[in-house]
Amino acid sequence: MNDVIEKTLMIVGGQIRRSVSKLDLDLGGDLPQVQGHFQKLEQVMANILVNAHQAIPHKEKGWIRISTRYIQRLGSVVVTIEDNGGGMTRPVIDRLFEPFFTTRRDTGGTGLGLSVSYGLIQEHQGMIGALSRPGIGSRFTVFLP
């Protein structure tokens, strides 16, 4: 999974660094292999990272933190992506993974990134969830067996 994240950052890292002053990586060592499709997992990470980047107001320099670890009792590799962007309200979180739901239609958002990501994680027998507080930021967590 660490390879997926590093490759994703090679693709979208330049875009992200334009609005982020600090990109923290805390990639766990000795993670077990995740059975899955590299490019599909890369797409999920890219969607979450680009959303995190877009949530940070352009006049502010925010931060994004990416971490990986293995939780043995769950038998899962866990990827966490956090940001200090604008955060989301409960009604937005409740609809976050619905196809075509977007808060950014006026800036070209299609509402497909997170719904596709949700489906791809389910395809890998995993889970994805989000926590967020308006004005504080968001945390997306992906669990993969």
Number of C-alpha atoms within 10 A of each C-alpha: 23 19 11 19 22 14 17 20 18 10 13 16 18 11 14 22 17 11 20 24 13 13 14 13 15 13 18 15 10 9 16 14 11 14 11 16 12 13 12 17 20 20 17 23 24 22 20 19 26 15 17 28 25 17 19 22 14 13 7 11 15 21 21 24 17 20 17 22 20 19 13 9 6 11 12 19 21 22 23 20 21 22 25 24 27 18 21 21 13 13 8 14 16 11 13 22 22 16 15 16 18 19 14 11 11 8 7 9 14 15 18 17 23 22 18 18 22 21 16 20 19 14 13 17 13 17 18 20 14 17 15 21 16 13 12 12 21 21 20 18 19 20 23 23 18
